[in-house]
Amino acid sequence: MRSTPSLRRWSIAAAVLLVLGGCLTVVGLRARSFGWFAYSPLSDESFEGVTGLLVVGRAEAVGLAVLVLGLVLGGVCVGIRIGRRDVRPRPPAGTRD
């Protein structure tokens, strides 16, 4: 079964969104510090940040959103392609093929 030109365009758009989202996510990853500390008033210990805390920036958030949009669009295109029925007339009941 051949795919229609519009389905092919949507599939290409999904692939472009996936690549663009992946690039934005990878390019936007960098270490960030946000400068806070806490101490309890009656002790000599100070606490500086949390180890392993991930702060997501704007570039990562946009990249992940575009990546998810590309995945959804790709899933829709695959679903349409798999779910499309082959429209052939059925022979009348009682006749043989």
Secondary structure, 3 states (H helix, E strand, C coil): CCCCHHHHHHHHHHHHHHHHHHHHHHHHCCCCCCCCCEECCCCCCEECCCCCCCCCCHHHHHHHHHHHHHHHHHHHHHHHHHHCCCCCCCCCCCCCC
